[in-house]
């Protein structure tokens, strides 16, 4: 019998088009992450005050909490503005920080120019099998109605407000 860790779990893929240049689309996704990421989506013990993606390879992805603590949830693996961003998703099925990169999945976001000045934003959450037996539960959560599809729509709404 094969375990989850011995085969690939299908990636979650979502695409949305925004009416902004790739540079602006990338900037809103990263530098302005706090303006569109919902306060309900965090793993800290205290309510989230601010969501941050540090703009460099090795940068932290974390939230500042109202109690003054920080809560890491990922790290930047690829920083290639305005084309591409890859983040290690260091969250386990219990919605806790996972420090071991070998047990973390990846979120890649690509920004591709479209005719007419828009940008296609392709998000792929992959390598879910690294979460072991919890991979199916994590995949279900990130592909749910409150998962990546809804989050990308919040992002697109923010881009539309700021163009």
C-alpha positions, 0 to 999 in steps of 0.5 A: 500500500502506498502512503501519501508521502510516496506519491504526488498530491494534485496542486491547487491552481487558481488564475485571475486577471487584473487590470494593472501592469505586472509591476503594479500587480506584483507590488500589490500582492507583495508590498501591499499584502496587508491591504488585501489579506483578510484578518481572519486568515492567520495562525497566530495566537492573538488577533493579527495586526499586520500581514507582511511578506519581506521582499527578498529571497530568504525574507520572512512571511509573517503576521504581527499580532496585537499582543506584540508578537510575530507569527511566522508562516512562510519564507520567500524562496524566489523573488523575481519582480515583477514576474514571479514569487515562490513562498514556502508554505510552512503551515501544518494541518493543525494550522501551526508553523512548520519550521522544517522546509522539507515538510512545507509546500510551496506557493508560486505566483506568476504575473504575466502581461496580457493584451490591453495592459492587464496581468494574468496572475497564476497561483499554484500551491504545490508539493502538498505531499510534503505534508505527509498524511495531512496533505489531503486535508490541507489541499481541501482547505486551500481549495475550499470556498474560503481558500485561494480562489476567494483570496485571489478575488480579494487581491483583485478587488484591491488592485482594482481600487488602487489602479 
